[in-house]
């Protein structure tokens, strides 16, 4: 029962953080010809869609409620 409560709290925190913190992604573009390597690394920051954040928050709250009821 306590595990459900902890997982719910983690989902809630993850959902709240995903609303504000963008996730960086790195891509390397280039080619290699023998011992010579030429390339460019690009970094892009993307936020998680608000619908996904909302689902994480709702799921976290639901698990916290279920975990608290089973514990009491």
C-alpha angles and dihedrals in degrees: 000000000000090000090061090053092050093047089049092052091049092050091049093050092045091050093050093047092048089061093062110022119071119217113237119222125190127204128185118210122187148083140255124223111182110302092347121090123186122184150138126222117211127194123205128182118211129181121222112252112265091238091062091047090050092051091050092049093047092047091049093051091047092051092047090053093047092046092049093049094049091047096052 
